Amino acid sequence: MLRKRKGSNEILTEDITVQERHMQEKGCDSSDLVESNLVKEEIMEVLAEMKVEYREVMLLHYIHELSIKEIAANLDINEGTVKTRLHRARHAMKEKVEKDPARQWIGGEKL
């Protein structure tokens, strides 16, 4: 469920995400769930450091699994703008992870 913070365009997420529900439905074991939660926490920390317009498109696309067309309609912006923001957000996230030694384990083995 999406909700807007009063007086802001920032979109917040509920406690349990779509990915967690998928993992539970697939019957993944607890270690997979723990690892997934650790990665999710790190990613959410990186997202919290990003600009609001980048954060909201990333959350809508990857967490809430909305299409680019659906994101554009929800935010009342052009599809091209959504694509640009997603591209820039991915690039910004990659740079933050690569520059921070403590986060370089995301997507691979922990150092």
Disulfide bonds with the S-S distance in Angstrom:
none
